[in-house]
Each structure stands twice: as C-alpha cells, then as structure tokens.
Amino acid sequence: MDMYSTEQRYVVEVDIVPSISIVKNRVYSVRLPNFKESSNKIEHEKETIYRRVGSKTEPVSDQNYFYQRDRDGRREEAEHCRYINTPDICQDLGRKLTMLITSGKKFIEKEKWYILVTNKFKPDDLSNIDFLLNMNIFCVFDFYPDSKLSGLCSKNIQHHAANIHFMQNYKIPSGISIADFVSHLHLFEQTSWIFCNGRSDYKGNENPSDEMILIKTKMTLLRESVSLICKQILPKGTFTVVFLLTSPVEKPLLHTFYEFFTDMEGHEDIICISESEDNYQKWQCFTEGLCGTETVNRSSVVGMKMSHVDATPNTCLST
C-alpha cells in the first residue's frame, strides 16, 4: 500500500466446506469471470465443473466419469470420521459410557454382573477388547457361529476360562432345583458363552442358520434361557445387559432385546454400544417402539470407535 495514500485494500478468502446434506446427488458448475484487456470488460467463461486435485483446482474433462465416482459416499465417510475423531465428542461419549457402565457411580461395583449380546467382530475391533476382559461377565449371548475360532470368544478364552453352552442347556430338567442347576453348569465360577446360532467348529447337530430359520427354530429356546437368567438366577438390579452392535443388526438380535426388555420389566439396565450409525438406526427403529426414542438414545453410545471405547479411563472399567 502506498504510504501517502489513504486507500486501503483487503484480500478476503472464502473457504467453502459443503456438508453432505447440501451437496448429496448434486454437482455445481460455475462461470468464472475473465477480464479482457482488448474490450476492457469482464466476460464470463462457459459453464464448467471444477474439482480439487491436490493443491490445484482443475476443470473436469470427463463429466461422465466424474458423475459415476462415489463422491457422496466418500464425503459421508469423511464427515463421519471427522465427527467421531473430534476430541470433545470422544470425551463426551467416554463420559456417557462411564456413567452407563457404572450406573452413575464412580467405580464399577464388584458385585455387578454383565450380560453381553453380540455378533461378529471386525478383526481390528478384536484388538481393542481389554475393557470387556476386565468386566465381571456372567454370560454372553453370541450369534456368531465362528466366535470360538475367530471371534470374541476366541479372544476371551485366551485370558479367561469359559463354559461353552447352547441355549438348550438352559432348560431345567424336572426335579432339579435352581441351586443344583447353577452348580451343574458352573454358572458363577466362570463366564458362560452361549452360542445362539450354532457353532461352525462343533461336530454335533448345531449348524448355523440364516436369520429367518433361526427365528422359527430357536426363539423359544432364547425366550426360556433369558427368562431363566433374569427371573430365577440373577436378581433384578444386580446385572446390566450390554448389546454390542459390531455388525449389521439382524432380527434375532432384535428379538433378544425384546426378551430382555420384557423379563427385566423395562430398559433401565440395558445399554447399547455401536460405532456404526447404520447399525444403530435399525436398532433404534425397533427399540424406540418399545420404550421411546429418548430412553433408547439416553442408554446408547453411538459413533465411538472400539479403540476409543477400550481407552475409556480404567478408573471405572477395570476396577
């Protein structure tokens, strides 16, 4: 700027970061202004679509290719990753998880039991389950047939002994008392792993089924086993049920929620943990019909990576 001039000039940079809610299924073209010295006028160029390539902005030469690329999917994924990796968000979810796991107390009560309901885990997630190994787990309802070979069960038995059961093991024979039944299955001695959809490594007649066959053939056994645990073995208020939505939610898992919700007479001690928004949406659509959207959201931790869940301060999860 000329030191003798009173005129001031500024450069204003506008950085536009459009959200997926605005740009989904849309492509915007522009007509850039261009000053022509010959005519001493500003003329606009033809409409052009531009894209960012590294540090440069280049015109799109092949529009058909540009339209076909999965731009929306990649933007949605980027926005989701940015959201769940924001420190403040992670801290808020961590505090919420701590409150849910401890029922609002500073530490996990030593007398508190946990029941897990789960399905297939991603390999990366299996490297972040220390928080589960440190919990006082009474039993696991596992719908993943390969769990003992490559799932959560395989990781657990590397550290803790487990009773390997099927749902039919939870039918009390006539003339047997609850105390004798509990003693026979060693229920309070080590975690019981209940394979709800067969076992791929089992040589007996326990083959995995698709979700519809599973509903037709195993839901009565599920109902009986949940009822036995909730009403005759574990007193109300002494346990919390944790649904780990680590894979797409199928109908048997929703039926399991219904059985626990019914036998526990409410949602008070049921928690949901889901990194995936898609998995949670299906879960929410079903469960909110039973207990309301607010209750479901209040008892759910959504969008938190398993590595972040595992890093939740040990002041509560390993006590």
C-alpha positions in Angstrom: 0.0 0.0 0.0 1.3 3.5 -0.9 2.3 5.2 2.3 0.9 8.5 1.0 -2.5 7.0 0.1 -5.5 6.8 2.3 -7.0 3.9 0.3 -6.9 0.5 2.0 -7.4 -2.8 0.2 -8.1 -6.2 1.7 -8.0 -9.8 0.5 -10.9 -11.9 1.6 -10.6 -15.6 1.3 -13.7 -17.7 1.5 -13.2 -21.4 2.2 -16.4 -23.3 1.5 -16.7 -26.8 3.1 -20.1 -28.1 2.0 -21.8 -30.8 4.1 -23.2 -33.9 2.6 -26.7 -32.8 3.5 -26.3 -29.9 1.0 -24.3 -31.5 -1.9 -25.6 -35.1 -1.9 -26.6 -36.1 -5.5 -25.6 -32.7 -6.8 -22.9 -31.2 -9.0 -22.4 -27.5 -9.3 -20.9 -25.7 -12.4 -19.6 -22.2 -12.4 -18.9 -19.4 -14.9 -15.7 -17.7 -13.9 -15.2 -14.0 -14.7 -12.3 -13.1 -17.0 -11.1 -9.6 -17.7 -10.5 -8.9 -21.4 -8.0 -6.1 -21.9 -9.0 -5.7 -25.6 -12.5 -4.8 -24.7 -11.8 -3.5 -21.2 -14.7 -5.6 -20.0 -15.3 -8.6 -17.8 -16.5 -11.6 -19.7 -17.7 -14.9 -18.2 -16.3 -18.2 -19.4 -18.6 -21.1 -20.3 -20.1 -23.2 -17.5 -17.5 -25.6 -16.2 -17.3 -28.2 -13.4 -14.1 -27.9 -11.3 -12.5 -30.5 -9.0 -9.7 -30.3 -6.4 -6.6 -32.3 -7.3 -4.0 -32.0 -4.5 -3.3 -28.3 -4.1 -4.7 -27.4 -7.6 -8.2 -26.8 -8.9 -8.7 -28.3 -12.3 -11.6 -28.4 -14.8 -13.3 -31.8 -15.2 -12.7 -33.1 -18.7 -14.7 -36.3 -18.5 -18.0 -35.4 -16.8 -19.5 -38.9 -17.1 -16.6 -40.4 -15.2 -16.9 -37.6 -12.6 -20.6 -38.3 -12.1 -20.0 -42.0 -11.7 -17.4 -41.7 -8.9 -18.6 -42.4 -5.4 -18.1 -38.9 -4.3 -21.1 -38.8 -1.9 -20.0 -42.0 -0.2 -16.5 -40.8 0.4 -17.7 -37.4 1.7 -20.1 -39.1 4.1 -17.3 -41.3 5.4 -15.0 -38.3 5.8 -17.6 -36.3 7.7 -18.4 -39.3 9.9 -14.7 -39.9 10.7 -14.2 -36.2 11.4 -17.1 -36.3 13.8 -16.1 -39.4 15.8 -12.4 -38.3 16.0 -13.2 -34.9 17.4 -11.6 -34.9 20.9 -14.6 -33.2 22.6 -17.0 -35.6 21.1 -15.0 -38.6 22.1 -14.7 -37.2 25.7 -18.4 -36.7 25.9 -19.1 -40.2 24.7 -16.5 -41.6 27.0 -18.2 -39.8 30.0 -21.5 -41.2 28.9 -20.2 -44.7 28.6 -18.6 -44.5 32.0 -21.9 -43.3 33.5 -23.9 -46.1 31.8 -21.4 -48.9 32.7 -21.2 -47.8 36.4 -24.9 -46.9 36.7 -23.8 -43.3 37.6 -21.2 -44.3 40.2 -17.5 -43.6 40.3 -16.5 -47.2 40.0 -17.9 -50.5 38.7 -19.4 -52.3 41.7 -17.6 -55.6 42.3 -20.9 -57.4 42.8 -22.3 -56.2 39.5 -22.7 -58.8 36.7 -22.8 -58.0 33.0 -24.5 -59.9 30.2 -23.2 -59.3 26.7 -25.2 -59.8 23.5 -23.1 -59.8 20.4 -22.4 -61.0 16.9 -19.4 -60.9 14.5 -16.5 -58.6 15.4 -14.2 -56.9 12.9 -10.6 -58.1 13.3 -9.4 -54.6 14.3 -12.1 -54.4 17.0 -10.9 -57.7 18.5 -7.6 -55.9 19.3 -9.5 -53.5 21.5 -11.5 -55.5 24.0 -9.5 -55.2 27.2 -12.4 -53.3 28.7 -14.6 -56.4 28.2 -12.0 -58.8 29.6 -11.9 -56.7 32.8 -15.7 -56.7 33.3 -17.5 -59.2 35.5 -19.3 -61.0 32.7 -21.9 -63.6 33.8 -22.7 -64.8 30.3 -22.5 -63.9 26.6 -25.3 -64.5 24.0 -23.2 -64.8 20.9 -24.8 -65.1 17.5 -21.6 -65.5 15.6 -21.0 -69.3 14.7 -17.2 -68.8 14.3 -16.8 -67.0 17.5 -14.7 -69.7 19.2 -12.4 -69.8 16.1 -12.0 -66.2 15.2 -14.5 -64.1 17.2 -14.9 -62.6 20.6 -15.0 -66.0 22.3 -11.6 -66.9 20.8 -10.0 -63.8 22.4 -11.8 -64.2 25.7 -10.6 -67.8 26.2 -7.0 -66.7 25.7 -7.4 -64.9 29.1 -10.3 -66.5 30.9 -11.8 -69.9 31.1 -15.4 -70.1 29.9 -18.3 -72.5 29.9 -19.3 -73.3 26.3 -23.1 -73.7 26.1 -26.0 -73.7 23.7 -29.4 -72.3 24.6 -30.9 -75.7 25.2 -28.5 -76.1 28.1 -30.7 -73.6 29.9 -33.7 -75.8 30.2 -34.0 -77.1 33.8 -34.8 -80.8 33.9 -37.8 -81.6 36.1 -37.0 -82.3 39.7 -33.8 -80.2 39.7 -33.5 -77.2 42.0 -32.1 -73.9 40.8 -29.2 -74.2 43.1 -28.3 -77.7 41.7 -28.8 -76.4 38.2 -26.5 -73.4 38.7 -23.9 -75.7 40.3 -24.1 -78.2 37.5 -23.4 -75.6 34.8 -20.7 -73.8 37.0 -22.6 -70.5 36.2 -20.9 -68.2 38.8 -17.5 -69.8 38.5 -16.6 -68.5 35.0 -18.2 -66.8 32.1 -20.8 -68.8 30.2 -20.6 -68.5 26.4 -24.0 -69.2 24.9 -23.8 -69.9 21.2 -27.2 -68.8 19.9 -26.7 -69.7 16.2 -24.8 -72.9 16.3 -21.0 -73.5 16.2 -19.1 -74.0 13.0 -16.4 -75.9 14.8 -18.8 -78.2 16.6 -19.2 -81.8 15.3 -22.7 -82.3 16.8 -26.0 -81.2 15.3 -25.6 -77.4 15.9 -25.3 -75.9 12.5 -25.6 -72.2 11.8 -28.8 -71.0 10.3 -30.0 -67.9 8.4 -31.9 -65.3 10.4 -35.4 -66.5 9.4 -34.8 -70.2 10.1 -33.1 -69.1 13.4 -36.3 -67.2 14.4 -38.5 -70.2 13.5 -36.4 -72.8 15.3 -34.6 -71.1 18.2 -36.7 -68.2 19.6 -38.5 -70.4 22.1 -35.1 -71.5 23.5 -33.9 -67.9 23.6 -37.0 -66.8 25.5 -36.6 -69.6 28.0 -32.9 -69.0 28.6 -33.3 -65.2 29.0 -36.3 -65.7 31.4 -34.4 -68.3 33.5 -31.4 -65.9 33.9 -33.4 -62.8 34.5 -36.1 -64.2 36.8 -34.5 -67.1 38.6 -30.7 -66.8 38.6 -29.8 -63.1 38.7 -31.9 -60.9 41.0 -33.2 -57.7 39.4 -30.8 -54.8 39.7 -27.7 -56.9 40.1 -26.8 -57.0 36.4 -26.6 -54.9 33.2 -27.2 -56.1 29.7 -24.8 -54.7 27.0 -25.7 -55.0 23.3 -22.6 -54.7 21.2 -23.7 -53.8 17.6 -20.4 -54.7 15.9 -22.1 -56.0 12.7 -25.3 -55.3 10.8 -28.3 -55.8 13.1 -30.4 -58.8 12.2 -33.8 -59.8 13.5 -32.7 -62.4 16.1 -30.7 -59.7 17.9 -33.9 -57.5 18.0 -35.9 -60.5 19.4 -33.2 -60.8 22.1 -33.7 -57.2 23.1 -37.4 -57.8 23.3 -37.0 -60.8 25.6 -34.6 -58.9 27.9 -36.8 -55.8 27.9 -39.9 -57.9 28.8 -38.3 -60.1 31.5 -36.4 -57.1 33.1 -39.6 -55.1 33.1 -38.0 -52.1 31.4 -35.0 -50.6 29.7 -33.3 -49.4 32.9 -30.3 -51.8 32.9 -29.9 -52.2 29.1 -27.0 -50.5 27.2 -26.2 -50.3 23.5 -22.8 -49.6 22.1 -22.5 -49.1 18.3 -19.8 -47.4 16.3 -21.9 -47.6 13.1 -24.7 -45.1 12.6 -26.4 -47.5 10.1 -26.4 -50.4 12.6 -27.8 -48.1 15.3 -30.6 -46.7 13.1 -32.1 -50.2 12.6 -31.7 -50.9 16.2 -33.3 -47.6 17.2 -36.3 -48.0 14.8 -37.2 -51.3 16.6 -36.4 -50.5 20.2 -38.0 -47.0 20.3 -41.3 -48.6 19.6 -41.0 -50.4 22.9 -39.5 -47.8 25.2 -39.4 -44.5 23.3 -36.7 -42.6 21.4 -35.4 -40.6 24.4 -34.9 -43.7 26.5 -33.1 -45.5 23.8 -30.8 -42.6 22.9 -30.0 -42.0 26.6 -28.8 -45.6 27.0 -26.8 -45.8 23.8 -23.2 -44.8 22.9 -23.1 -44.3 19.1 -20.2 -43.3 16.8 -17.4 -44.3 19.2 -14.7 -46.5 17.8 -14.0 -49.7 19.7 -10.4 -48.4 20.3 -11.9 -45.3 21.9 -14.3 -47.4 24.0 -11.3 -49.5 25.1 -9.4 -46.4 26.0 -12.1 -45.2 28.4 -10.4 -44.4 31.7 -9.6 -47.6 33.6 -10.7 -45.8 36.8 -14.1 -47.3 36.1 -13.8 -50.2 33.7 -11.0 -52.2 35.3 -12.0 -51.8 38.9 
